[in-house]
Amino acid sequence: MSSDPPSATPASNLPPLALHVPEPRFRPGDAVDFAEVEIPVADAARRPDTTAPARECGDLAYGLIRVLDDEGGAVGAWNPRLKSDLLRRMLRSMTLVRAFDERMFRAQRQGKTSFYMKSTGEEAVAVAAAFALQRDDMCFPSYRQQGLLIARDWSLVDMMNQIYSNRADRLSGKQLPIMYSVRDAAFFSISGNLTTQYPQAVGWAMASAAKGDTRIAATWCGEGSTAEGDFHSALTFATVYRAPVIFNVVNNQWAISSFSGFAGAEATTFAARAIGYGIAGLRVDGNDALAVYAATEWAAERARTNRGPTLIEHFTYRAEGHSTSDDPTQYRSAGEPNAWPLGDPIGRLKAHLISLGEWDEDRHAAQDLAVAEQVRAAQKEAEKNGILGHGLHQPLDTLFDGVFEEMPWHLREQQEQMIAEEQASGRPWARK
């Protein structure tokens, strides 16, 4: 036989290869029509028992779990049948998140802090999940889950102190604004490096299981971050060791300025990524607080009963820019947020409570005023401790603190030298 390599000449009867580059459906100035987005009826998804093997849950990764119908009713097998008091608490927390976001956004525009990220339109993803989890379950968030802290009644003043990097900031200005770390609220430190929290959550969950604890872990990332290697490493470890962890993928259609197609959305759903790893995958209406609650509750029960991890894709929409550093009008149609077919999570939960006779427009308006005043008062209190840009709020030598559990001798020596030099110079920020 001839050992000559195959001819490099292309076959004349084959078309030339073509590279596919994903393109969003709408660009700035385009009319928006989301008719291609398939929205099944609210009671379409079946609810398997939490003991079901992951391989029997495959269809749930391609549909859409919904509980709230178009009239505001709660229907279907996934209806968690929550008491009205709990629904009102969820609604208030979501409303408070939005009011907090609005005021902190304005604070950034006023130069009081350098950076902020709103979660407008995504409040249910964090708030409903927080109510479905136990308060000591460990959360490993991305940077748009401030609703976890607010749902767990964490101090707004403390959160604002961190945003302002002022003298009351428990993190001493070492974290970018909005990258909170609250151990007492079971809220792991937010990292700006995408998806590092995924393997950290799996490791924590594995440790909890190894110790025979009862606490589980939950983690969040955006759909764009599922293209990161950390995402896939985490899923591998989780399925091998049946780690008691919930993976949340917030598919809000956009990464920083690239649409979800660059992470694979044109080929399949993000929930379907669970199938290849032998993990149960659920695709959920992320603007339906009851659906998010039900899916999280289902996944939490699986985790607590040693059935392993679950991946939940929250199908939602990022109504605002990626951050205060972003201008979404440069890359997407201005009509998209209002045209999104799954609506506003706060409006939908409000409509549900009204349909039950447990809420009304007047009470909602009063609540809006109350939470706005609560946030305003918290801001006033936090700003007594200073705002970013108005001088150095922490002694300069504190840059050595909080890095090691026990400071090495050579850093301790450098810190002492810096303290001495600061005091000798009479700088106003010198440690007393």
C-alpha positions in Angstrom: 0.0 0.0 0.0 1.2 3.5 -0.7 2.4 5.5 2.3 1.8 8.9 0.6 -0.3 11.3 2.7 -3.8 12.2 1.5 -4.0 14.9 -1.1 -4.5 18.4 0.3 -6.6 19.2 -2.7 -10.3 19.7 -1.6 -12.8 17.4 -3.1 -14.5 19.2 -6.0 -18.0 17.9 -5.0 -17.9 19.3 -1.4 -18.8 22.9 -0.5 -16.1 24.9 1.3 -16.1 24.8 5.1 -17.7 27.7 6.8 -17.2 29.0 10.3 -20.4 29.8 12.3 -20.2 33.0 14.4 -23.2 33.5 16.7 -25.2 36.7 16.2 -27.8 38.1 18.5 -31.3 38.4 17.1 -31.5 42.1 17.8 -29.0 45.0 17.5 -29.4 48.6 18.6 -32.2 50.2 16.7 -33.9 46.9 15.7 -37.5 46.2 16.5 -37.8 43.4 19.0 -39.9 40.3 18.6 -39.4 37.4 21.1 -41.9 35.2 19.2 -39.3 32.5 18.8 -38.9 32.0 22.5 -41.0 29.0 23.5 -43.0 29.6 26.6 -44.9 26.5 27.7 -48.1 26.7 29.8 -47.6 27.0 33.5 -48.6 23.4 34.3 -46.7 21.7 31.5 -43.7 20.3 33.4 -44.0 17.1 35.3 -42.5 16.8 38.8 -40.7 13.6 39.5 -40.0 12.3 43.0 -36.8 13.7 44.5 -35.5 10.1 44.6 -35.7 9.8 40.8 -32.4 8.9 39.1 -30.9 11.8 37.2 -31.3 9.9 33.9 -35.1 10.1 34.4 -35.1 13.9 34.6 -33.7 14.6 31.1 -36.9 16.2 29.7 -36.9 18.8 32.5 -33.6 20.2 31.1 -35.4 21.2 27.8 -38.8 22.4 28.9 -39.5 25.2 31.3 -40.9 24.8 34.9 -43.5 27.4 35.5 -46.0 27.8 38.3 -47.6 31.2 37.8 -50.0 31.4 34.9 -51.0 34.4 32.9 -53.8 35.3 35.3 -51.6 35.1 38.4 -52.8 31.7 39.6 -50.4 29.1 40.9 -51.0 25.8 39.0 -49.4 22.5 38.2 -47.4 19.8 39.9 -44.6 22.2 40.9 -46.9 24.5 42.8 -45.2 24.7 46.3 -48.4 25.8 47.9 -46.8 28.5 50.0 -48.7 30.3 52.8 -49.6 33.9 52.1 -47.4 35.3 54.8 -44.3 33.7 53.2 -45.4 35.0 49.8 -45.6 38.5 51.2 -42.2 38.2 52.8 -40.7 37.1 49.5 -42.4 40.0 47.7 -41.1 42.5 50.3 -37.6 41.2 50.0 -37.7 41.4 46.2 -39.0 44.9 46.4 -36.3 45.9 49.0 -33.6 44.5 46.6 -34.9 46.7 43.8 -35.0 49.8 46.0 -31.5 49.0 47.3 -30.2 48.7 43.7 -31.8 51.9 42.6 -30.3 54.0 45.5 -26.8 52.4 45.2 -26.9 53.0 41.4 -27.6 56.7 42.0 -24.8 56.7 44.7 -22.4 55.5 42.1 -23.5 58.1 39.6 -23.1 60.8 42.3 -19.4 59.7 42.8 -20.0 58.1 46.2 -18.6 54.7 45.1 -16.8 53.4 42.1 -18.9 50.5 40.9 -22.3 48.9 41.3 -24.2 46.0 39.7 -28.0 45.9 39.7 -30.1 42.7 39.7 -33.2 44.3 38.1 -35.5 41.6 36.6 -33.6 38.9 38.4 -34.7 39.4 42.0 -36.6 36.1 42.2 -33.5 34.1 41.3 -31.8 34.9 44.6 -34.7 35.8 46.9 -36.9 32.8 46.2 -33.9 30.5 46.5 -32.9 32.0 49.8 -36.4 31.3 51.2 -36.3 27.7 49.9 -32.9 27.0 51.5 -32.1 26.7 55.2 -30.5 29.8 56.6 -27.3 28.0 57.4 -26.9 26.4 54.0 -23.8 27.8 52.5 -24.2 30.1 49.5 -21.5 30.7 46.9 -22.8 33.6 44.9 -21.8 35.4 41.8 -22.0 39.2 41.8 -25.7 39.7 41.2 -27.2 37.7 44.2 -27.4 40.5 46.8 -31.0 39.2 47.3 -29.5 36.3 49.3 -28.3 38.7 51.9 -31.4 40.8 51.9 -33.7 37.8 52.2 -31.6 36.6 55.1 -32.2 40.0 56.8 -28.6 41.1 56.7 -27.9 44.7 57.6 -28.3 47.1 54.7 -25.9 49.5 56.4 -23.2 46.8 56.5 -23.7 46.2 52.8 -23.4 49.9 52.1 -20.3 50.2 54.2 -18.7 47.6 51.9 -19.9 49.4 48.8 -18.4 52.7 50.1 -15.2 51.0 51.4 -15.5 53.3 54.4 -14.1 53.0 57.9 -16.9 50.6 58.9 -16.2 48.3 56.0 -15.5 44.9 57.6 -13.4 44.0 54.6 -11.2 47.1 55.0 -11.6 48.1 51.4 -10.0 44.9 50.1 -13.0 43.9 48.0 -14.4 45.6 45.0 -17.7 47.3 45.8 -20.6 44.8 45.9 -18.3 41.8 46.4 -19.6 41.1 49.9 -18.3 38.4 52.3 -20.6 37.5 55.2 -19.7 34.4 57.1 -22.5 34.9 59.6 -25.1 34.9 56.8 -23.5 31.7 55.2 -22.5 33.9 52.2 -19.1 33.1 50.8 -16.8 35.9 49.5 -17.7 37.0 46.0 -14.9 36.8 43.5 -14.5 38.9 40.4 -12.9 35.9 38.7 -15.7 34.1 37.0 -16.9 30.7 38.3 -14.2 30.2 40.9 -17.1 29.8 43.3 -18.3 26.6 41.6 -15.4 24.3 42.7 -15.3 26.0 46.0 -19.0 25.2 46.6 -18.4 21.6 45.6 -15.4 21.3 48.0 -17.5 22.8 50.8 -20.3 20.4 50.1 -18.0 17.4 50.0 -16.5 18.5 53.4 -20.0 18.8 54.8 -20.8 15.3 53.7 -17.5 13.9 54.9 -18.2 15.3 58.4 -21.7 14.0 58.4 -23.3 17.4 58.6 -26.8 18.3 57.4 -25.9 21.6 55.6 -25.8 21.8 51.8 -24.2 24.3 49.4 -25.7 26.3 46.6 -23.8 28.3 44.0 -24.6 30.7 41.2 -23.0 31.8 37.9 -24.1 33.5 34.7 -24.7 31.5 31.5 -21.6 33.0 30.0 -19.5 31.5 32.8 -20.5 28.0 31.9 -17.8 28.2 29.3 -15.2 28.4 32.0 -13.1 25.4 32.9 -14.0 25.8 36.6 -17.6 25.1 35.8 -16.9 21.7 34.2 -14.3 20.7 36.9 -16.9 21.4 39.5 -19.6 19.3 37.8 -17.2 16.4 37.4 -16.3 16.4 41.1 -19.9 16.9 42.2 -21.2 13.9 40.2 -18.3 11.6 41.2 -18.7 12.2 44.9 -22.5 13.0 44.9 -21.7 16.3 46.5 -24.8 17.9 48.2 -24.7 21.0 46.1 -27.1 23.0 43.9 -25.7 24.6 40.8 -27.6 27.7 39.6 -27.0 29.0 36.1 -28.6 32.4 35.7 -29.3 32.6 32.0 -30.1 36.3 31.7 -29.3 36.2 27.9 -26.2 38.5 28.1 -22.7 38.2 29.5 -20.8 41.5 29.8 -21.6 42.5 26.2 -21.9 39.2 24.4 -25.1 37.3 24.1 -25.7 33.8 25.3 -25.0 32.2 21.9 -21.3 32.6 22.6 -21.7 30.2 25.6 -23.6 27.7 23.5 -27.3 28.8 23.8 -27.9 28.3 20.1 -27.2 24.6 20.3 -29.1 23.6 23.5 -30.2 24.7 26.9 -27.8 25.3 29.8 -29.7 22.9 31.9 -28.9 20.2 29.4 -25.2 20.5 30.4 -26.2 18.5 33.5 -27.1 15.4 31.4 -23.6 14.6 30.2 -22.4 14.6 33.8 -25.2 12.4 35.1 -26.7 15.2 37.1 -30.4 16.1 37.4 -31.0 19.3 35.3 -34.0 21.6 35.6 -34.9 24.6 33.4 -36.9 27.1 35.3 -38.8 30.3 34.6 -36.5 32.6 36.5 -39.1 35.4 36.7 -41.5 33.1 38.5 -40.7 33.3 42.2 -42.8 30.2 43.0 -41.1 28.1 40.3 -37.6 29.1 41.6 -38.7 28.3 45.1 -40.1 24.9 44.0 -37.1 23.9 42.0 -34.7 24.9 44.7 -36.7 23.0 47.3 -36.7 19.9 45.1 -32.9 20.2 44.6 -32.3 20.8 48.3 -34.2 17.7 49.3 -32.2 15.6 46.8 -29.0 17.0 48.2 -30.0 16.4 51.8 -31.0 12.8 51.1 -27.7 11.9 49.4 -29.1 11.9 45.9 -26.4 14.2 44.7 -26.2 17.6 42.9 -28.8 19.3 40.7 -28.2 22.0 38.1 -30.9 24.6 37.7 -31.0 27.0 34.7 -32.9 30.2 35.6 -34.3 31.5 32.3 -34.5 35.2 32.8 -33.4 38.5 31.4 -30.9 41.2 32.5 -33.0 44.3 32.3 -30.2 46.7 33.1 -26.6 47.0 32.0 -24.0 44.5 33.2 -22.7 47.1 35.7 -22.4 50.9 36.1 -19.4 50.5 33.7 -21.6 49.2 30.9 -23.8 50.8 28.3 -26.2 48.1 26.9 -27.6 50.4 24.2 -24.3 49.9 22.4 -24.9 46.2 21.7 -28.6 45.4 22.1 -31.9 46.8 21.2 -33.4 49.3 23.7 -36.7 47.5 23.3 -35.6 44.2 24.7 -36.2 44.7 28.4 -39.9 45.6 28.0 -40.5 43.0 25.3 -39.2 40.1 27.4 -42.1 37.6 27.4 -41.7 36.4 31.0 -42.4 39.8 32.5 -41.3 41.3 35.8 -40.8 38.9 38.8 -42.1 41.5 41.3 -45.1 42.3 39.2 -46.0 38.6 38.7 -45.7 37.8 42.4 -47.8 40.8 43.3 -50.5 39.8 40.9 -50.5 36.3 42.4 -51.1 37.7 45.9 -53.8 40.0 44.6 -55.5 37.0 42.9 -55.5 35.3 46.3 -57.1 38.3 48.0 -54.0 38.7 50.1 -52.7 41.9 48.6 -53.8 45.0 46.8 -52.4 48.0 44.9 -52.7 50.4 47.8 -50.7 48.1 50.1 -48.1 47.5 47.4 -47.7 51.3 46.9 -47.3 51.7 50.7 -44.7 49.0 50.8 -42.8 50.6 48.0 -42.6 53.8 50.0 -41.7 52.0 53.2 -38.7 50.1 51.6 -37.5 53.2 49.9 -37.5 55.0 53.2 -35.7 52.0 54.8 -33.0 52.1 52.2 -32.7 55.9 52.4 -32.2 55.8 56.2 -29.6 53.0 55.8 -27.7 55.1 53.3 -27.7 58.1 55.6 -26.4 55.9 58.4 -23.7 54.3 56.2 -22.5 57.6 54.9 -21.7 58.8 58.4 -18.8 56.3 58.1 -17.5 57.9 54.9 -17.8 57.3 51.2 -15.3 56.1 48.6 -13.0 58.8 47.3 -13.1 61.0 50.4 -9.7 60.1 51.7 -8.3 56.9 53.1 -10.7 55.4 55.6 -8.5 52.6 56.8 -5.0 52.9 58.2 -2.6 52.2 55.4 -0.9 49.3 57.3 -4.2 47.4 57.4 -3.3 46.1 53.9 -1.4 43.4 55.8 -4.5 42.3 57.8 -6.9 39.6 56.9 -4.5 38.0 54.3 -3.2 35.1 56.5 -4.9 33.5 59.5 -1.6 34.1 61.3 0.6 36.8 59.9 4.1 35.5 58.9 7.0 37.1 60.8 8.4 39.0 57.8 5.0 40.7 57.1 4.5 41.5 60.8 8.0 43.1 60.7 7.1 45.1 57.6 3.7 46.2 59.1 5.5 47.4 62.3 7.9 49.4 60.2 5.1 51.0 58.2 3.2 51.9 61.5 6.4 53.6 62.8 6.9 55.5 59.6 3.2 56.6 59.5 3.3 57.8 63.1 6.6 59.7 62.6 5.2 61.5 59.5 2.0 62.5 61.4 -0.2 61.3 58.6 -3.9 61.5 59.5 -4.5 57.9 58.7 -1.7 56.5 60.9 -2.8 53.8 63.3 -3.2 55.2 66.8 
